Each structure stands twice: as C-alpha cells, then as structure tokens.
Amino acid sequence: MRRNIIAFSGIPRPSITKRIARAHDDHLPLIPALLAEIGQLDTELVWADVRKEDLVKFSEYFNFSDAEEWRFYLPAFISFELRHYPSGSGYPALERALENPAGRLALLSPDQQWCVGEHVALMRKPRRIAAWLQADFFVRDALSSRKSSQALMSQDASGHSDDGHNLR
C-alpha cells in the first residue's frame, strides 16, 4: 500500500468532483453556479481525504467519470479495498470499470499503472481461489459419486462388495 501512496501523491483535485459527476449523471441543469455549489460539498483536497462514507455512497463513480477524475479518486478506492483485503469492499462498479477502463487510465504514470495492475490481479485472486475450491469440490464430489456407483454395481445380493466390505 505504501507504493500506492507514493505513486499517487501530488494528484490535483479534478474540476469535476464526485458530486458534480453525479449531478451530470442525474441530468441536473449544468448551471455553473449550481455546479460550484455542489462541488463545494466535496471537501477533499487530496485523494487520501476522501471519507469512507463517500467511498460507499459514490461507489458507482467510475461508471461515469473521466481520466482526470479517475486519477484523483482511484487511489482512495483502491487503498480502502486493500485495507479490507481479502473481504474487500466489493465495489462492483470499480471492478467492472477496471476490467474495461476505456482510456481512463491514460493520465496515469507508469508507477500508477503498475499499482492499478497489481490491485486488479490481487482482487481477481480470491475469485480464482474460490473457483479453484469450487472446482476441487466438484472433482472430489464426482470422484466420490463414481466410487459409490462402482461399489454399488460390484455389490452382490448379500450387500457385500467385491472387496469384501459391507455396503449396507
């Protein structure tokens, strides 16, 4: 996480903050005075100041933000997920957005891109482990069922199998 903090230090606050982005998404009138008032509600000056409550409240942010906004808010979401790994925050919008960023990572430096890549790989890991465990369970279940079927087929009328075990 330390590399995250160093890589994303000094990122300027975007002109379109999370609440302004939501206003755009909600099709509010784009009156400059209204947008300025909405923007004042976002008090963070650096990404580390983004409150946990806002991370939850604005978790869909990455669906409708641009590269400048991603660069500022992305490290806040990633850091929060890393602090709560492996359970994570479960930000599906962030996960979907990172799988298909559509050029929104263009402003990131190589170090920042590395941090994002490592985060994506780490967040996929529990899914891979879960898939492996599930596959392992099905393989063991199938093998167990196959052995039971074979034992039943080799059983004679007295309930004994070919190997002498009583299956009843």
PyMOL commands that set and color helices and strands:
alter all, ss='L'
color gray80, all
select helices_A, chain A and resi 2-7+18-25+32-40+47-49+52-57+61-63+67-83+92-99+110-153
alter helices_A, ss='H'
color red, helices_A
deselect
rebuild
show_as cartoon
